[in-house]
Amino acid sequence: MPILALFGAVALLLCPLEAGAGLEEGGKDPGLASFGMGLHSRSEREIERIVSSPLRRLPSNARSRGWAELGFHARAGDGPGRLMASPLGAAYYRLAEPLYVTLMMGAFGELVLEGDDAFSVEAHIGNPYLGFGFELPLPGVELQLLGGFTVPLAGVDGAAAYHFAQGMRGLWSPWLWASRRLSPVVGARIDTSGDEAVRFGGEFGLAPMFWFGEGRAPAQLAIQGSLHASVVVADVVDIGARGLGVSLGEGVGTQLSTEIFVNVQTGGDRIYHARLTMPLNKPYGFAFAPEGVWAIHVGGGMLF
């Protein structure tokens, strides 16, 4: 199943779309959204924005949407070389004008080069997330209230793999990778509205992660927050940065990370995204230190 998820993510990124798909009567762009941050174009209708997390934005004029990203991390040293890949995908469906539902799931795969043409492959699935969002348009800002829960499918045998899957995203949304943890999630997101060349926003999420395996283990409280800003440097190119902070409760330090991203709209129905995630402190930073974890993510989104 993780292998299928990996190939599915790649297929979504590479699959060509018809140039006229998703256009309303009269040829107006209905506003495709991908999972990037702060993306909008200089067209009649603004393209909504989405931050990379399970608490994401849905265009108000879209019925359904899918997106996928694929993160990469590689390391070499005295030991064998390792190449890691982590796909993450989601689908959204709008039930009514202010309300939509979300389904999200990730996976992790690792290729270990052991020398003399020998190698090994390891793959694991993450915790599926099922949630909802409720949009509240306010003067000058756009507010979303979000909630949902994860299903505890991530096994304890993949704890080392999930460590890297979390680090590749700066520990953001740790409930997607928490081994044998059932997590109810609540959150909120706010963005400036309008067609400004510079836009700002923030996001907050909270989830008690309850043990759902054999024996007993204390619950963990995950709290995360982020701030982001983006600048439109061309009609189809958007560049920005994001700061992240994630805490897993008492006894565990707060993970701080930063991301640099670029979004490109190549047509009315296609958007591509790339970003670099860099943890700044332990347990995953500094990103480019020998024991640090960094990641390059690529992906895109489409209406369907």
N, C-alpha and C positions, 0 to 999 in steps of 0.2 A: 504493500500500500504506500509506503514512503517513496518507493521508486516511481510509482504511478503519479504521485503528487508532484515529484520533481519534474517528470516529463510533461505533466500537464501544465505546470507553470511556464516551462520553456516554450511549449506550444502556443500558449496564450500570448507570449511576448512576440513570437515570430509570425503569428498568423496574420496574413494581410486582410484588411477590411475593405469593403466596397466604399468608393469615395463618396457616394451619396447617402450612406447609411446614417440613420438617426436624424435626418433633416425634417423639419416640420413643413407643412404646406407653405409655399412661398419661398422655400429654400433657406429659411433661417436655422441657424445652428441651435439645437435644443439644449446645448450645454453639457458636453461630455465631461466626466470627472475621472481622474485617476487618483492614485493614492498619494500623490505628491503634496507638497506644502505650498500654499499661497499662490497656486496657479490661476491666472486669468489672462484672457486675450482681449485685444482692442476690437471686439466685434460688437454687434448690437446688443447681444445678451452675454452677460458675464459668465465665465466658466467657474463653477464653484471649486472650493479647495478642500483637500483632505490631508490630514496628518497621518504618518505611518504608525498606526496603532489600531486596536480593536475598537477604539472610540473614534469613529470617523464620520466625515460629513457626506451627505447625499444631496445631489442637486435637486432643488425643489420641483423641477419640471421633468424629472426622470422617473419612470416606473420601476425599472430594474437595471442593475449595473453589476459588472464583475470586474475584478482587477487581480493582478498577481505581481509578486516581486520575488527576486532570487538574489540572496546574499552570498558573497564569497569571502573566505578567509583562508590564507595560506601561511604556513610557517615551516622553517627549516632551521637546522642547528646541528648539534652533535648527533642527534638521533635521526630517525627516518623522516623524510619529507611528508607533510600532511596537507591535503587540500580539502576544505570543508565547504559545503553548500547547504543553504537553508531556504527552501521555498516557503512562501506564505501567501495564501489566497483568500478571497472573500467574495460573497455575493450579497446583494442588498435588494429588498423588495419593499415598495411603498404600499402600505395598507390603506392609508388615507392621507390627506394633504399634509398634516403635521407629523404623521407617525410612520415609521418604517422598521423593518426587522433586518437583522444581520446574521449571517453565518460565516464563520472564519475558522481556518485551520492551518497549521504549519507542520513542517517536517524538517529533519536534519539528516544529512548524509556526509560521510567522511571517507576519503580515499587515502590510504597509508601506503607510501612507497617504501618497501622494505629492502630494496637492493636486489641486484641480480635478476631483474625483471619480475621480481615477486611483489605482490601487493595484496592488500585486503580491503574490503569494503564493509562499512557499517551504516545502518540506516534505522531511524526511529521516527515515530509520529509524535506530534504534540497534543495538547488538549484542545478539542474543538470548543469554539465559543459561539453561543447563541444569545443574541441580545436585541435591543430595540433602541430607537432614538426618537426624541420628541423635540421639534423645532419651535423656538419662540423668537420671532423677529421683534427686535426692539429698536428704538431710534438710534441710528448710528452704529449699531452692533448686531451681530447674529449670535444667538445663544442656543445651545443644544443641551438637553438633559439626556443622559444615557444610562443604560443598565443592562444586565444580562448575567450569564453564568457559564462556567467552563465544565466540561465533562472530563473526569479524571482518567484519561487513557494513557498518559505518559507514565511509563514504568520505571521502577527503581533501578532496573538494570541499565537504563540509559542515562543515569545521573551525570556521568562525565560528558556525554554528548550534549545534554541540555545546558550544561554549564557554558559551553561554547555558543549554543544557540541564543542564550540570553545575552552573553557578552557581545555578540555580533550586532545586537540591537541596543547596546548600552543599558541592559537590564530592563528596558521598557516593556511593559505588560508581562511581568514575570509569571503570571498565572497561566500563560499559554504553554509554559515549559515546566511547571512545578510537578514533580513526580508524585503521583497518587494524591493529588490535592483537588478538592472540589471548591470552587471559588465563585461566590456571588460578587458581581462587579457593579459599581455605580460610578458615575463620573459626570463631567460637564466640560463644555468647550465654548469659548467665546472668540469672535473675530470681528475686526472692523469691517463695516459694509461699505459698498460704493465701488467706484472705479478708480481709486487712487493708484498712483504708480508705486507707492510704498504702503505695505499693509502689515498689520500686527495681529497677534492672537496668542492664546494660551489654552492649556488643557490640564485637567485634573482627573485623577482616577484613584479609587480606593477599593481594596478587595481583601477580606479575611479569607485566608487559604486554609481550609480544613482538611486534616489527614483522612484519607479514605482507603488506607491499606491495612495490612495485618498489624496487630499490636496497637500501641498508642503512641501518639506524637502530638506535641502542642501545636495549636493553630498559629499561623504567621499572618501578620497584618502588612499588606503591601500598600504603600502610598506613593503616588508618582505625580509629577507636575512638569510642565514644559512651557517655554515661551519661544515664539518664532517670529521672524520678520522676513519679508521678501521684497525684491525690487524688480520691476519689469524693465529689462534692458533692450527689448525689442518686442514687436507685436506678438511673437510666438515663443519668446524665451523668457524664463523667469528664474532668478537666482536668489538664494537666501540662505539663512542659517537658523539653527534651532538649538536651544540649550535644554538639557534633560536632567532631572533629579529623581532618583528612585530609592526608597527606603523599605527594608524588609523587617522593621521592628527592632526591639531592644537587642543589644548585643551585636547588631549588624550595622556597619557603617552605611552612609548614604552614597550611592553611586552617582557620580556626576559625569556627564558626557556632553559632547557637542557634535553637531552634524552640519555638513555643508551639502547643499543640494542644487540641482538644476532640473527644470522641467521644460520640455519642448513639445509644442503642439504642431504636428505636421499635417493636420487636416481637421475637418470638422468633426471627425469621429475617432481620431487617434491621438493619444497623448503618451509620451514616453518620459521616464523619470530615472534619474541616477543620483545617488547620494553616498557620501563617505561618513561612516559612524566612527567616532573616536572617543572611547572612555578616557577620562582624565585622571582618575585615582583608583585605588584598589577597591574591589578584587579584580577588575578587568583592565585597569590602566597602570601606567600610561600606555596608550594604544600601541605605540611602536617600540615599546621596551621588549626585551626577550620573552617575558611571560605575559605581555599584554595581548589584548584581543581587539582587532579592528575589523571592519568589513566594508566592502563595496557592494551596494545594492543597485540592481537595475530592474525595471519593470514597466508596466503600463496598464491602461484601463480601457474599457469599452462599454457602450450601452448594448443591451440585448433585449 
